[in-house]
Amino acid sequence: MATIVSIGSGKGGVGKSVIAANLAMLLAKRGKRVVLADLDVGGADAHILFGLLNPPRTLTDFVERRVERLEEVLQPISAHPFLQLLPGTGDTLATANLPYAKKKRLIRHFSQLQADIIIVDIGAGTSYHALDFFLMADHYVTVATPDPTSVLDLYRFIKLAAIRRVLSAFLSRDAVSEALSDRDFASIEEVIQAVTETDPNARNTASRTLQGFQPHLIVNRVSGKSRVNVLQLKKLLQEYVGGDLTTLGEIPDDPAVTRAVRSFLPVVECEPTAPASLALSQAADALLATMAPRIAVRAEPSTAPAQTPIPS
């Protein structure tokens, strides 16, 4: 079964798709069978980064059932035989507003893809689509720039993803679904309070649900004049979701990236010795290191997870 890595961001324009494409290429170069899936619903552009301007098939063909299996949408990447691309949907009204049933079918079919690693490029922002696609993964990677607004938007994204994760755990239960339906929540504590009457173990359930939610961070476009306050962001997330924010890497602001995009190639392929390429290579190694413990655990008997404290 493939390991799914989702890559999201709180806002657009932070270089998330470029990061995803380069990580996918680097992991393929390390001998992994990789699928890069573009799930920026309605605004997909990962195929352009590989010079595939008009994919013969896209996720729209799967969503509209013109093909029945995701494998039929996969496109080979000529730059590397271990890398395949799942081109995203076009910018049509139907696909940009994907119905819930079609979204669930899409998520379910990801488990059937034959690969070692699936890199999922999520659309920016905090729509239900973005959060649900982000949360379907085994590992979570977020991207931000040193810009203060990007950091704030990233915090909001991770906060809402945590709420969505806990909320989904309760929505699967008939006894509490009525208490949660058609309601908006600003914190995990609000969700717990809403279901306590029907589920006295709500707090423990929320703790267990958050146990596996440990997002990672890649800081993009870093320069000597602008540094992201990673320590403060880590502190906020520790207080909110009870987990650490692991920094996978800091990618320098490098004109080689722009040149690579204009050449329709990942920068690690176009200019492998550029500063950004070297930093991305280190980030890929760090990401692989985070996957190793999970792969090892899968082969061992499961044990009851420790509970994560819920923020007040």
C-alpha angles and dihedrals in degrees: 000000000000123000109236120216117188121202117200142159139197094236140015126257097048095111097257096145092047090051091049094049093049094046090050091052093046093050090050089051087055090061100263123134101238135189118194106205118194107210097165088127111217094000106058119156108152090109090063090060087064096043093254096135098167112026112203089226134019138180087275088072089056095042092050091044095242082133125026102209132052089225088070090063097051116115123201118237109224092207091068132014093213094058127082130176129220101202115218130239123283123251097270125138092240096054096039088057097044112187117240095246092053091047092053091049090051093050091047093053093054089076089062097058114112105231143108094231132015115200108201117200105207124203114256121257137038105288117139088252092055094045095046094048090046092051096049090076134095092222128031124212123184127193128209138159124226089259108119092228090054091052091049092048089049091054090051090048094052092043092053092043089055091049091048091049093052093042092053090054090058098039090065089067118082093208094064104025092091091055091054103038118110093005131122122218130200097188143019089246090061090054092050093049091050093057102032093097093057097031116036089184093058095118093051090047091052091049093053091046092054093047093089096040103101109145123200127214135220114188111210132200095018117176135173090258097052126047126173116232094238094166093057091047090050090052092051093050093045089055093044107040100014093237140106125253106225115206109221095185151319115242114207123232097260129174087212088076092058091047090051094050089052088051091051092240137110109259090238087063098037099043108007094176096051115117092248091051093052091049091048090051090055090048090052090052090049090050091051089051091056090052095053098074092049093050089050093048092053089066094052131074112274121251131197109274121236115252122254114224114246116234117245 
